[in-house]
Amino acid sequence: MVWRFKDQTMSFDLSVDFVFNKELARALIENKSPIRPLPEHLLLWGRVCFSWG
């Protein structure tokens, strides 16, 4: 991971030996899951949802 500053332009230069694994990418896209589910009261506090279940 390259350290970047907020005023730098983003470049995605890949090394010569980079191999893109299509199966892994597809699996990561199809099986999305949150790293950690947010508690419902936090969603209410942040006004993301408006009902308490």
N, CA, C, O and CB atoms as a CASP TS submission, in Angstrom:
PFRMAT TS
TARGET T0000
AUTHOR 0000-0000-0000
METHOD Language model
MODEL 1
PARENT N/A
ATOM      1  N   MET     1       0.848  -1.172   0.000  1.00  0.00           N
ATOM      2  CA  MET     1       0.000   0.000   0.000  1.00  0.00           C
ATOM      3  C   MET     1       0.893   1.235   0.000  1.00  0.00           C
ATOM      4  O   MET     1       1.797   1.367   0.825  1.00  0.00           O
ATOM      5  CB  MET     1      -0.965  -0.002   1.221  1.00  0.00           C
ATOM      6  N   VAL     2       0.630   2.114  -0.919  1.00  0.00           N
ATOM      7  CA  VAL     2       1.424   3.330  -1.041  1.00  0.00           C
ATOM      8  C   VAL     2       0.762   4.430  -0.224  1.00  0.00           C
ATOM      9  O   VAL     2      -0.454   4.610  -0.288  1.00  0.00           O
ATOM     10  CB  VAL     2       1.576   3.758  -2.531  1.00  0.00           C
ATOM     11  N   TRP     3       1.565   5.169   0.549  1.00  0.00           N
ATOM     12  CA  TRP     3       1.034   6.278   1.328  1.00  0.00           C
ATOM     13  C   TRP     3       0.665   7.410   0.386  1.00  0.00           C
ATOM     14  O   TRP     3       1.458   7.799  -0.472  1.00  0.00           O
ATOM     15  CB  TRP     3       2.055   6.754   2.391  1.00  0.00           C
ATOM     16  N   ARG     4      -0.553   7.941   0.550  1.00  0.00           N
ATOM     17  CA  ARG     4      -1.008   9.020  -0.321  1.00  0.00           C
ATOM     18  C   ARG     4      -1.506  10.193   0.513  1.00  0.00           C
ATOM     19  O   ARG     4      -1.981  10.018   1.635  1.00  0.00           O
ATOM     20  CB  ARG     4      -2.117   8.524  -1.268  1.00  0.00           C
ATOM     21  N   PHE     5      -1.391  11.382  -0.048  1.00  0.00           N
ATOM     22  CA  PHE     5      -1.926  12.584   0.567  1.00  0.00           C
ATOM     23  C   PHE     5      -3.189  12.984  -0.177  1.00  0.00           C
ATOM     24  O   PHE     5      -3.378  12.599  -1.331  1.00  0.00           O
ATOM     25  CB  PHE     5      -0.882  13.735   0.558  1.00  0.00           C
ATOM     26  N   LYS     6      -4.068  13.763   0.481  1.00  0.00           N
ATOM     27  CA  LYS     6      -5.363  14.068  -0.107  1.00  0.00           C
ATOM     28  C   LYS     6      -5.269  14.912  -1.374  1.00  0.00           C
ATOM     29  O   LYS     6      -6.207  14.909  -2.171  1.00  0.00           O
ATOM     30  CB  LYS     6      -6.213  14.774   0.897  1.00  0.00           C
ATOM     31  N   ASP     7      -4.182  15.624  -1.583  1.00  0.00           N
ATOM     32  CA  ASP     7      -4.060  16.449  -2.783  1.00  0.00           C
ATOM     33  C   ASP     7      -3.324  15.740  -3.920  1.00  0.00           C
ATOM     34  O   ASP     7      -3.089  16.345  -4.967  1.00  0.00           O
ATOM     35  CB  ASP     7      -3.346  17.734  -2.445  1.00  0.00           C
ATOM     36  N   GLN     8      -2.962  14.483  -3.736  1.00  0.00           N
ATOM     37  CA  GLN     8      -2.288  13.720  -4.785  1.00  0.00           C
ATOM     38  C   GLN     8      -3.302  13.114  -5.734  1.00  0.00           C
ATOM     39  O   GLN     8      -4.428  12.800  -5.348  1.00  0.00           O
ATOM     40  CB  GLN     8      -1.409  12.623  -4.179  1.00  0.00           C
ATOM     41  N   THR     9      -2.893  12.956  -6.965  1.00  0.00           N
ATOM     42  CA  THR     9      -3.742  12.254  -7.918  1.00  0.00           C
ATOM     43  C   THR     9      -3.589  10.758  -7.699  1.00  0.00           C
ATOM     44  O   THR     9      -2.536  10.280  -7.278  1.00  0.00           O
ATOM     45  CB  THR     9      -3.387  12.641  -9.382  1.00  0.00           C
ATOM     46  N   MET    10      -4.645  10.035  -7.988  1.00  0.00           N
ATOM     47  CA  MET    10      -4.622   8.585  -7.812  1.00  0.00           C
ATOM     48  C   MET    10      -4.091   7.930  -9.086  1.00  0.00           C
ATOM     49  O   MET    10      -4.552   8.227 -10.188  1.00  0.00           O
ATOM     50  CB  MET    10      -6.039   8.044  -7.462  1.00  0.00           C
ATOM     51  N   SER    11      -3.142   7.058  -8.924  1.00  0.00           N
ATOM     52  CA  SER    11      -2.650   6.269 -10.044  1.00  0.00           C
ATOM     53  C   SER    11      -2.661   4.801  -9.629  1.00  0.00           C
ATOM     54  O   SER    11      -2.343   4.465  -8.488  1.00  0.00           O
ATOM     55  CB  SER    11      -1.216   6.727 -10.478  1.00  0.00           C
ATOM     56  N   PHE    12      -3.015   3.968 -10.529  1.00  0.00           N
ATOM     57  CA  PHE    12      -3.136   2.550 -10.237  1.00  0.00           C
ATOM     58  C   PHE    12      -2.165   1.756 -11.100  1.00  0.00           C
ATOM     59  O   PHE    12      -2.564   0.905 -11.895  1.00  0.00           O
ATOM     60  CB  PHE    12      -4.578   2.069 -10.462  1.00  0.00           C
ATOM     61  N   ASP    13      -0.906   2.048 -10.927  1.00  0.00           N
ATOM     62  CA  ASP    13       0.113   1.333 -11.683  1.00  0.00           C
ATOM     63  C   ASP    13       0.355  -0.019 -11.021  1.00  0.00           C
ATOM     64  O   ASP    13       0.706  -0.093  -9.844  1.00  0.00           O
ATOM     65  CB  ASP    13       1.433   2.157 -11.770  1.00  0.00           C
ATOM     66  N   LEU    14       0.165  -1.074 -11.787  1.00  0.00           N
ATOM     67  CA  LEU    14       0.350  -2.426 -11.266  1.00  0.00           C
ATOM     68  C   LEU    14       1.699  -2.960 -11.717  1.00  0.00           C
ATOM     69  O   LEU    14       2.187  -2.635 -12.799  1.00  0.00           O
ATOM     70  CB  LEU    14      -0.791  -3.362 -11.731  1.00  0.00           C
ATOM     71  N   SER    15       2.281  -3.777 -10.872  1.00  0.00           N
ATOM     72  CA  SER    15       3.578  -4.349 -11.226  1.00  0.00           C
ATOM     73  C   SER    15       3.420  -5.347 -12.366  1.00  0.00           C
ATOM     74  O   SER    15       2.310  -5.781 -12.673  1.00  0.00           O
ATOM     75  CB  SER    15       4.227  -5.028 -10.004  1.00  0.00           C
ATOM     76  N   VAL    16       4.523  -5.702 -12.979  1.00  0.00           N
ATOM     77  CA  VAL    16       4.523  -6.609 -14.123  1.00  0.00           C
ATOM     78  C   VAL    16       4.016  -7.993 -13.734  1.00  0.00           C
ATOM     79  O   VAL    16       3.386  -8.669 -14.547  1.00  0.00           O
ATOM     80  CB  VAL    16       5.927  -6.713 -14.715  1.00  0.00           C
ATOM     81  N   ASP    17       4.281  -8.424 -12.502  1.00  0.00           N
ATOM     82  CA  ASP    17       3.900  -9.774 -12.078  1.00  0.00           C
ATOM     83  C   ASP    17       2.503  -9.830 -11.446  1.00  0.00           C
ATOM     84  O   ASP    17       2.141 -10.849 -10.856  1.00  0.00           O
ATOM     85  CB  ASP    17       4.923 -10.306 -11.093  1.00  0.00           C
ATOM     86  N   PHE    18       1.710  -8.751 -11.558  1.00  0.00           N
ATOM     87  CA  PHE    18       0.367  -8.738 -10.999  1.00  0.00           C
ATOM     88  C   PHE    18      -0.544  -9.697 -11.767  1.00  0.00           C
ATOM     89  O   PHE    18      -0.569  -9.701 -12.998  1.00  0.00           O
ATOM     90  CB  PHE    18      -0.211  -7.314 -11.024  1.00  0.00           C
ATOM     91  N   VAL    19      -1.292 -10.511 -11.015  1.00  0.00           N
ATOM     92  CA  VAL    19      -2.244 -11.446 -11.617  1.00  0.00           C
ATOM     93  C   VAL    19      -3.624 -11.149 -11.032  1.00  0.00           C
ATOM     94  O   VAL    19      -3.805 -11.183  -9.815  1.00  0.00           O
ATOM     95  CB  VAL    19      -1.823 -12.948 -11.359  1.00  0.00           C
ATOM     96  N   PHE    20      -4.592 -10.860 -11.894  1.00  0.00           N
ATOM     97  CA  PHE    20      -5.950 -10.565 -11.451  1.00  0.00           C
ATOM     98  C   PHE    20      -6.726 -11.869 -11.357  1.00  0.00           C
ATOM     99  O   PHE    20      -6.875 -12.579 -12.351  1.00  0.00           O
ATOM    100  CB  PHE    20      -6.655  -9.568 -12.416  1.00  0.00           C
ATOM    101  N   ASN    21      -7.214 -12.183 -10.181  1.00  0.00           N
ATOM    102  CA  ASN    21      -7.961 -13.417  -9.962  1.00  0.00           C
ATOM    103  C   ASN    21      -9.444 -13.110 -10.133  1.00  0.00           C
ATOM    104  O   ASN    21     -10.078 -12.567  -9.228  1.00  0.00           O
ATOM    105  CB  ASN    21      -7.666 -14.021  -8.547  1.00  0.00           C
ATOM    106  N   LYS    22      -9.996 -13.460 -11.296  1.00  0.00           N
ATOM    107  CA  LYS    22     -11.396 -13.152 -11.597  1.00  0.00           C
ATOM    108  C   LYS    22     -12.354 -13.898 -10.679  1.00  0.00           C
ATOM    109  O   LYS    22     -13.377 -13.345 -10.277  1.00  0.00           O
ATOM    110  CB  LYS    22     -11.707 -13.490 -13.046  1.00  0.00           C
ATOM    111  N   GLU    23     -12.041 -15.139 -10.344  1.00  0.00           N
ATOM    112  CA  GLU    23     -12.919 -15.925  -9.473  1.00  0.00           C
ATOM    113  C   GLU    23     -12.998 -15.309  -8.077  1.00  0.00           C
ATOM    114  O   GLU    23     -14.080 -15.235  -7.495  1.00  0.00           O
ATOM    115  CB  GLU    23     -12.423 -17.378  -9.382  1.00  0.00           C
ATOM    116  N   LEU    24     -11.868 -14.870  -7.540  1.00  0.00           N
ATOM    117  CA  LEU    24     -11.857 -14.242  -6.228  1.00  0.00           C
ATOM    118  C   LEU    24     -12.622 -12.919  -6.256  1.00  0.00           C
ATOM    119  O   LEU    24     -13.399 -12.634  -5.345  1.00  0.00           O
ATOM    120  CB  LEU    24     -10.415 -14.016  -5.756  1.00  0.00           C
ATOM    121  N   ALA    25     -12.411 -12.124  -7.280  1.00  0.00           N
ATOM    122  CA  ALA    25     -13.121 -10.851  -7.405  1.00  0.00           C
ATOM    123  C   ALA    25     -14.627 -11.080  -7.488  1.00  0.00           C
ATOM    124  O   ALA    25     -15.396 -10.369  -6.840  1.00  0.00           O
ATOM    125  CB  ALA    25     -12.631 -10.081  -8.643  1.00  0.00           C
ATOM    126  N   ARG    26     -15.050 -12.048  -8.266  1.00  0.00           N
ATOM    127  CA  ARG    26     -16.474 -12.356  -8.396  1.00  0.00           C
ATOM    128  C   ARG    26     -17.043 -12.815  -7.048  1.00  0.00           C
ATOM    129  O   ARG    26     -18.135 -12.396  -6.663  1.00  0.00           O
ATOM    130  CB  ARG    26     -16.698 -13.444  -9.478  1.00  0.00           C
ATOM    131  N   ALA    27     -16.318 -13.662  -6.340  1.00  0.00           N
ATOM    132  CA  ALA    27     -16.781 -14.158  -5.039  1.00  0.00           C
ATOM    133  C   ALA    27     -16.892 -13.018  -4.019  1.00  0.00           C
ATOM    134  O   ALA    27     -17.836 -12.989  -3.228  1.00  0.00           O
ATOM    135  CB  ALA    27     -15.824 -15.247  -4.512  1.00  0.00           C
ATOM    136  N   LEU    28     -15.942 -12.087  -4.032  1.00  0.00           N
ATOM    137  CA  LEU    28     -15.994 -10.960  -3.105  1.00  0.00           C
ATOM    138  C   LEU    28     -17.165 -10.035  -3.416  1.00  0.00           C
ATOM    139  O   LEU    28     -17.776  -9.485  -2.499  1.00  0.00           O
ATOM    140  CB  LEU    28     -14.687 -10.177  -3.151  1.00  0.00           C
ATOM    141  N   ILE    29     -17.483  -9.859  -4.682  1.00  0.00           N
ATOM    142  CA  ILE    29     -18.601  -9.001  -5.069  1.00  0.00           C
ATOM    143  C   ILE    29     -19.932  -9.667  -4.741  1.00  0.00           C
ATOM    144  O   ILE    29     -20.845  -9.009  -4.242  1.00  0.00           O
ATOM    145  CB  ILE    29     -18.531  -8.668  -6.566  1.00  0.00           C
ATOM    146  N   GLU    30     -20.052 -10.954  -5.013  1.00  0.00           N
ATOM    147  CA  GLU    30     -21.313 -11.665  -4.807  1.00  0.00           C
ATOM    148  C   GLU    30     -21.605 -11.935  -3.335  1.00  0.00           C
ATOM    149  O   GLU    30     -22.772 -12.028  -2.955  1.00  0.00           O
ATOM    150  CB  GLU    30     -21.294 -12.969  -5.564  1.00  0.00           C
ATOM    151  N   ASN    31     -20.589 -12.063  -2.505  1.00  0.00           N
ATOM    152  CA  ASN    31     -20.774 -12.419  -1.100  1.00  0.00           C
ATOM    153  C   ASN    31     -20.390 -11.264  -0.182  1.00  0.00           C
ATOM    154  O   ASN    31     -19.604 -11.425   0.751  1.00  0.00           O
ATOM    155  CB  ASN    31     -19.950 -13.658  -0.754  1.00  0.00           C
ATOM    156  N   LYS    32     -20.964 -10.092  -0.467  1.00  0.00           N
ATOM    157  CA  LYS    32     -20.663  -8.920   0.352  1.00  0.00           C
ATOM    158  C   LYS    32     -21.250  -9.097   1.744  1.00  0.00           C
ATOM    159  O   LYS    32     -22.361  -9.602   1.901  1.00  0.00           O
ATOM    160  CB  LYS    32     -21.211  -7.634  -0.305  1.00  0.00           C
ATOM    161  N   SER    33     -20.508  -8.686   2.731  1.00  0.00           N
ATOM    162  CA  SER    33     -21.018  -8.687   4.094  1.00  0.00           C
ATOM    163  C   SER    33     -20.341  -7.548   4.843  1.00  0.00           C
ATOM    164  O   SER    33     -19.177  -7.236   4.592  1.00  0.00           O
ATOM    165  CB  SER    33     -20.767 -10.063   4.801  1.00  0.00           C
ATOM    166  N   PRO    34     -21.072  -6.930   5.762  1.00  0.00           N
ATOM    167  CA  PRO    34     -20.452  -5.842   6.510  1.00  0.00           C
ATOM    168  C   PRO    34     -19.358  -6.379   7.429  1.00  0.00           C
ATOM    169  O   PRO    34     -19.452  -7.498   7.935  1.00  0.00           O
ATOM    170  CB  PRO    34     -21.507  -5.079   7.326  1.00  0.00           C
ATOM    171  N   ILE    35     -18.345  -5.589   7.634  1.00  0.00           N
ATOM    172  CA  ILE    35     -17.281  -6.002   8.536  1.00  0.00           C
ATOM    173  C   ILE    35     -17.850  -6.197   9.935  1.00  0.00           C
ATOM    174  O   ILE    35     -17.507  -7.147  10.638  1.00  0.00           O
ATOM    175  CB  ILE    35     -16.134  -4.964   8.551  1.00  0.00           C
ATOM    176  N   ARG    36     -18.718  -5.287  10.317  1.00  0.00           N
ATOM    177  CA  ARG    36     -19.349  -5.355  11.619  1.00  0.00           C
ATOM    178  C   ARG    36     -20.715  -4.681  11.511  1.00  0.00           C
ATOM    179  O   ARG    36     -20.782  -3.498  11.174  1.00  0.00           O
ATOM    180  CB  ARG    36     -18.462  -4.682  12.719  1.00  0.00           C
ATOM    181  N   PRO    37     -21.795  -5.392  11.784  1.00  0.00           N
ATOM    182  CA  PRO    37     -23.108  -4.761  11.650  1.00  0.00           C
ATOM    183  C   PRO    37     -23.271  -3.600  12.637  1.00  0.00           C
ATOM    184  O   PRO    37     -22.812  -3.665  13.777  1.00  0.00           O
ATOM    185  CB  PRO    37     -24.219  -5.798  11.868  1.00  0.00           C
ATOM    186  N   LEU    38     -23.925  -2.555  12.179  1.00  0.00           N
ATOM    187  CA  LEU    38     -24.140  -1.389  13.031  1.00  0.00           C
ATOM    188  C   LEU    38     -25.324  -1.628  13.953  1.00  0.00           C
ATOM    189  O   LEU    38     -26.331  -2.186  13.518  1.00  0.00           O
ATOM    190  CB  LEU    38     -24.367  -0.126  12.183  1.00  0.00           C
ATOM    191  N   PRO    39     -25.234  -1.220  15.218  1.00  0.00           N
ATOM    192  CA  PRO    39     -26.377  -1.346  16.114  1.00  0.00           C
ATOM    193  C   PRO    39     -27.519  -0.437  15.656  1.00  0.00           C
ATOM    194  O   PRO    39     -27.291   0.655  15.134  1.00  0.00           O
ATOM    195  CB  PRO    39     -25.968  -1.009  17.561  1.00  0.00           C
ATOM    196  N   GLU    40     -28.742  -0.904  15.861  1.00  0.00           N
ATOM    197  CA  GLU    40     -29.895  -0.173  15.354  1.00  0.00           C
ATOM    198  C   GLU    40     -30.019   1.213  15.979  1.00  0.00           C
ATOM    199  O   GLU    40     -30.412   2.160  15.297  1.00  0.00           O
ATOM    200  CB  GLU    40     -31.159  -0.964  15.606  1.00  0.00           C
ATOM    201  N   HIS    41     -29.691   1.350  17.265  1.00  0.00           N
ATOM    202  CA  HIS    41     -29.806   2.673  17.898  1.00  0.00           C
ATOM    203  C   HIS    41     -28.826   3.673  17.282  1.00  0.00           C
ATOM    204  O   HIS    41     -29.102   4.873  17.271  1.00  0.00           O
ATOM    205  CB  HIS    41     -29.557   2.563  19.413  1.00  0.00           C
ATOM    206  N   LEU    42     -27.696   3.203  16.773  1.00  0.00           N
ATOM    207  CA  LEU    42     -26.753   4.096  16.103  1.00  0.00           C
ATOM    208  C   LEU    42     -27.342   4.592  14.790  1.00  0.00           C
ATOM    209  O   LEU    42     -27.168   5.755  14.427  1.00  0.00           O
ATOM    210  CB  LEU    42     -25.410   3.385  15.853  1.00  0.00           C
ATOM    211  N   LEU    43     -28.038   3.711  14.077  1.00  0.00           N
ATOM    212  CA  LEU    43     -28.689   4.117  12.828  1.00  0.00           C
ATOM    213  C   LEU    43     -29.780   5.150  13.095  1.00  0.00           C
ATOM    214  O   LEU    43     -29.955   6.092  12.322  1.00  0.00           O
ATOM    215  CB  LEU    43     -29.283   2.894  12.109  1.00  0.00           C
ATOM    216  N   LEU    44     -30.513   4.964  14.198  1.00  0.00           N
ATOM    217  CA  LEU    44     -31.540   5.941  14.562  1.00  0.00           C
ATOM    218  C   LEU    44     -30.903   7.276  14.943  1.00  0.00           C
ATOM    219  O   LEU    44     -31.375   8.334  14.525  1.00  0.00           O
ATOM    220  CB  LEU    44     -32.403   5.410  15.724  1.00  0.00           C
ATOM    221  N   TRP    45     -29.846   7.229  15.725  1.00  0.00           N
ATOM    222  CA  TRP    45     -29.163   8.438  16.163  1.00  0.00           C
ATOM    223  C   TRP    45     -28.591   9.219  14.980  1.00  0.00           C
ATOM    224  O   TRP    45     -28.623  10.450  14.962  1.00  0.00           O
ATOM    225  CB  TRP    45     -28.050   8.086  17.143  1.00  0.00           C
ATOM    226  N   GLY    46     -28.071   8.489  13.997  1.00  0.00           N
ATOM    227  CA  GLY    46     -27.511   9.130  12.816  1.00  0.00           C
ATOM    228  C   GLY    46     -28.543   9.451  11.755  1.00  0.00           C
ATOM    229  O   GLY    46     -28.193   9.932  10.677  1.00  0.00           O
ATOM    230  N   ARG    47     -29.815   9.192  12.043  1.00  0.00           N
ATOM    231  CA  ARG    47     -30.942   9.438  11.138  1.00  0.00           C
ATOM    232  C   ARG    47     -30.808   8.692   9.822  1.00  0.00           C
ATOM    233  O   ARG    47     -31.210   9.196   8.773  1.00  0.00           O
ATOM    234  CB  ARG    47     -31.071  10.917  10.866  1.00  0.00           C
ATOM    235  N   VAL    48     -30.245   7.494   9.875  1.00  0.00           N
ATOM    236  CA  VAL    48     -30.176   6.628   8.709  1.00  0.00           C
ATOM    237  C   VAL    48     -31.484   5.864   8.574  1.00  0.00           C
ATOM    238  O   VAL    48     -31.967   5.643   7.464  1.00  0.00           O
ATOM    239  CB  VAL    48     -28.978   5.655   8.810  1.00  0.00           C
ATOM    240  N   CYS    49     -32.061   5.458   9.711  1.00  0.00           N
ATOM    241  CA  CYS    49     -33.384   4.835   9.705  1.00  0.00           C
ATOM    242  C   CYS    49     -34.236   5.541  10.752  1.00  0.00           C
ATOM    243  O   CYS    49     -33.698   6.188  11.650  1.00  0.00           O
ATOM    244  CB  CYS    49     -33.298   3.289   9.991  1.00  0.00           C
ATOM    245  N   PHE    50     -35.551   5.425  10.649  1.00  0.00           N
ATOM    246  CA  PHE    50     -36.446   6.180  11.517  1.00  0.00           C
ATOM    247  C   PHE    50     -37.389   5.312  12.312  1.00  0.00           C
ATOM    248  O   PHE    50     -38.305   5.837  12.944  1.00  0.00           O
ATOM    249  CB  PHE    50     -37.233   7.142  10.714  1.00  0.00           C
ATOM    250  N   SER    51     -37.206   4.002  12.309  1.00  0.00           N
ATOM    251  CA  SER    51     -38.103   3.144  13.089  1.00  0.00           C
ATOM    252  C   SER    51     -37.279   2.219  13.977  1.00  0.00           C
ATOM    253  O   SER    51     -36.231   1.720  13.567  1.00  0.00           O
ATOM    254  CB  SER    51     -39.034   2.317  12.155  1.00  0.00           C
ATOM    255  N   TRP    52     -37.755   1.999  15.180  1.00  0.00           N
ATOM    256  CA  TRP    52     -37.091   1.115  16.127  1.00  0.00           C
ATOM    257  C   TRP    52     -37.766  -0.240  16.037  1.00  0.00           C
ATOM    258  O   TRP    52     -38.965  -0.351  16.295  1.00  0.00           O
ATOM    259  CB  TRP    52     -37.143   1.683  17.584  1.00  0.00           C
ATOM    260  N   GLY    53     -37.013  -1.278  15.675  1.00  0.00           N
ATOM    261  CA  GLY    53     -37.593  -2.610  15.497  1.00  0.00           C
ATOM    262  C   GLY    53     -37.359  -3.427  16.658  1.00  0.00           C
ATOM    263  O   GLY    53     -37.776  -4.585  16.691  1.00  0.00           O
TER
END
